[in-house]
Amino acid sequence: MKWFLGILLLLFAALVLESGLLAYATYTLLGLLLVSRVLARNWIVNLRARRTVALRGEKREPNEETWDDSDVIASEAARTTHAEVGDQVVVRVTVRNTGAMPVPWVLLEDLLPAQGMKKDARLKVKGKNLQISMLRSGGEKIVRYQLECLRRGYYQIGPLVLEGGDLFGLHRRYRVETKPNYLVVYPRIVPLQGYELSSRRPIGDVRLTHRLYEDPTRIAGVRPYEPGDPLNRVHWRATARTGMLHSKITEPSTLTGSTVVLDFHAAGYHARGEPHRSELAVTTAISLAHAVYEMGQQIGLVTNAGDAADRLRLEDCQNE
């Protein structure tokens, strides 16, 4: 707006001074501003982008023959990549100029979470997620970089921010392209050699005095059949031997199971040892849960930590 205000002042000065040359120069400047404004808008509007995120070694490239809006991945599950600590994730962003005119310059920046780029970095970037390029009509530019997962977490990759403008730098245009992808980095699991927590009985391992739960593998005796007994309780050998229906009596038992409680309250971890103490607690909890799960036993996990996925989803709703 300030440019157009300056042009009006120049036109007024040319009228007062009766200077035709100044008026001609002012009209030329006005035409240049209008043309550059229209071109800057059209250049950035015709840019399309897409992103693929995959573990290193996986092949998940876009289909170049079917490039259109129907290829945009909309489901949350398809936009989530799972990795483990130490894995390398390859991010590939392809930008295409679908317009009939070439784009003289465009700045491409694939946004990464500030949380993962701090001093105690959770993600290590290899390559450049910020590039500037010129795109011809129908041309493409590929921004490719790698993320090394150093710590567990839930990270948002993207969206892609496009910045363009005219050749003279008079107008700038910004655009947000592609939906963000999400990266889930699982905590490290330490194998516990020779760790025994529960028995390997398939049904239960604790004998009870009340017959609330019964173990069908432990037969305590036989009794006459009573109406309502299911067929799987009928003792067919005793029935064949006596000629009367008999039912099995089983011992009462239950499975104790295991529940891992992880306290994530801020007062539970001294600031001097953070984030290593809390990460060690997570590694310990998940290793115990994994060991119990591998035994085929029931396992539960209780924690007072917040869900990063809910936090990011809430931030996206607020931004919209």
N, C-alpha and C positions, 0 to 999 in steps of 0.2 A: 504494500500500500504506500509506503514511503516513496517508492520510485514514481508512482503515478502522481503523487502530490508534488514531487520535484518537477515533473514534466509540466504540470499545470502552472507552476510558478515560472518556468522557462517560457511557456507560451504567453503568459501575461507580460513578462519582460520584453518578449519580441514584439508584442502589440504596442507596448508603451514606447519602445525605442524605434518601432517601425523598421525592424531588421529582418529582412527576408531570409538571410543566411541562417540566422539563429532559429527562425521558425522551421526552416527546412531540416536543420540538424535535430531539432526537437521531435519533428514528425518521424524522422528516421529512427531515433532512439525509441519512440513509442512503438513503432512497428517491430523493432528488434525485441522489445520486451514481450509483446504479445506472441510473436512467433516462438520465442524461446520458452515461454510459459506453456504453450500448447504442446510443443515437442517434448518438453520434460515430462509432462503428464502422460502423453501417449507412449513414450519409451518405457516407463516403469510399469504401466498397466498391462503391457503385452508380455511381461515376463512370467513364466510358470516354473515352479520348482517342485522337487520331490526328494525325499530322504529315505535311505535304507540304512538300517543298523543291524549288524550281525557280528557274531563272534569271529575272530580271525580263523580262517580255514573254511568257514561256511560260504556258500555261494548264494547270494540273495541280491541279484542285480535286477534293475527294472527292465521290462520288456520294451525295447526301443520301437517296435513296430506298432504298439498299441498305446502310444502316449496320448492320453486325453484325460478329462476330468473324472472319468469312471474308474481310473486306476488309483485314485486317491484312497488310501486306507482309512476307513472310518472307525472300525471297531477298536475298543481299548485293548483287547487281548492281542490283536495283531500289531499294535504299536508298542508293545512291551517286550523288551529283551531281557533274558535272565543270564546272569554270569556269576562267576565265583571270584574270590580274591585271587589276584594274580593273572586273571584272564585279560586278553586284549580284545577290545571291541572296535570294529572298523565302522566309521561313519562316512557315508558317501552322499553328498548333496549334489544333484544335477539341476542346473538352471538352464532353461531353454527360452530363446526369443521367438515367440510365435507371431510377431508382427512383421509387416512388410518393410519396415525401416530398420537400419542397424542402430544399435545402442552404443553411443560413443564411450560411455563409461558407466559402471555400476559398482557399488561397494557391497560385497556380500559378507555377512557376519552370521554365523550359526551360533546362537546364544548357548552358553553353558552355565550350569549353576554356580553362583558365587560361593556357595557353601563348600563345593568340592575343590575350588581353586585357591583356598586360603593357604596360610603358612603350613598347617598340618594337612596337606593336600590329600583328599580322598581319591581324586582322579588325576592321572598324569597325562597331559596332552602331548601327542607326538604328531607334528605337522601343523598346519595353519588352518584355523577355522575362520580367519578374516582375510579376504582377498579382494582385489579390485581388478576388473576385467572389462574388455570391450566385446560385444556380441554382435555378430552380423545377423542378417535376417535368417531365421531357422537355425542359427548356431547354438552351441551348447558350451557351458562352462561347468566343470566338475570340481567341487571342493571336497577333498578327501583328507581325513585325518584319523588318528587312532587314539583311543582312550585306554589307558592301563588302569585296571581296578586295583587300588591299593587298600581300600577299606570297604566294609559292607555299607549298604545304604540304598536309598531310593532316589534316583537322580532324573531330572528333566533335561532332555536334549532338544534344543530348539525353543521357539520357532526361528525361522530364518528371517533376518531383517535385511531388506534391500534399500539402498540409498542411491538415488540417481539425481540428475540435473542436466542443465544445458551446458554448452561448451564454455560460456563466459562466467559461469558460477553465479548467475543472477537469481536462479530459482533452484531450490532443492525439493525433492520429493522422496517420501519414505513409504515403505510398504512392508507389511508382515505377511510372509508366505509360508506355507506348510504347517500342518499341525505338529505339536511337539511329540517326540518319542520319549519313552520312559525306560530307564535301565535299573533293573533290580540286581544288586550285588549281594549274594548270600554270604553270611559269615563263615569263617573258616571252621571246619569240623576236624577235631583232633581225634584220631582213633584211640580208643581205650582198650588196651590189650589185657585180656584176662579179667575184664570187669564184669562181675555178676551182681545183679541187683534183685532180680525176681527169679522164681523157679520157672522151669520150662513146661509146666503142666498146661494143657490146652484149655482147661475150664477154670480151675481155681486152685488156690494153695493155702487157704485159711479155713479151718473147720469152724463152723458156727453151731451154737446151741439151738437157734431158732431156724426152722426149715423155710426160710424165705427164698434162698437160692440153693439148688441142688445140683450135684455133679453127676451126670448120667454115667460116667466112667467108673464111679465108685459104688458098687452094689453092696449094700449092707444086709440085705435079706429079702425074703419073699413073703407076701401076704395075700389073702383071698382078694379076688377082683371086686372092686366097688364101682357102682355106676358113675360114669363121668371120667374114669381113667382113660387117658389116650392110648392108642394102639401101640405106641412106641414104648410104653411102660409094661406091656404084657410080657411075662416070662413064659415063652413058648415051650421050653423044655419041661418046666414044672407043670404047665398045663397039659402037655401030652402024657406026662407020667401019672398024674392024678386024675385026669379026665375032667378037671374043673379049671376055670380061668383063674390065673394067679397074676399078680402084678409085682413088679420089682420095687424094692425099697432102696433108695440111694442116700448117700451121706450128704448132709448140707455143707456147702462151702461157697466161697466167693473169691474173687480175684482182687487183690489189694490194689494193684496198679501203682503208678507213680505220677506225681505232679511236681513240676519244677516251677518254683516261684522266683522271678527275677525282679529285683527292686531297682527301679531307675529314678528314684527320687534324687534331686540335686544334692540334698544333704548327705546322701550315702557315699558320695565320692568326693574326695578332697580335690580342690582345683589344681594342686601341684601335680597330681598324677594323671590328669585328664588330657586327652581322651583315652589313654592307654588302660586305665583301670576299668572303665565301663566296657571297653572292647574286650578285655580279658574276661569280664563277667559274662558277656554275651557268648564268647567262645566256649566258656565252661558250661553254660546252660545248654547250648545247642549240642555240644558234644555228649552230655549226659542224656539228653532227649534222643539223640541219634542212636546211642548204645542201647537204650531200652527198646527203641523201635526195632532195631535189628534182632533183638531177642524174641520178637513177636508179642510183646506185652503192650498193655495199654499205657499211654503216656499223655499227659496234659501239660500245658505251658500257660502260666499266669504272669502278667506283667502290668505295671502301671505306666508304661511308656506310651507316647502318642504315636499314631499311625501316620507315617510320612505321606502315604498315598492320600489320606483324607485331607491332610494339610495342603498338599498341592492342588487337590480338586477344589478345595474351598477358595484358594487363591485364584484359580482360573475363573470360578464363578464370580468373584468380586471384580476381576478385571473385565469380564464381559458386561 
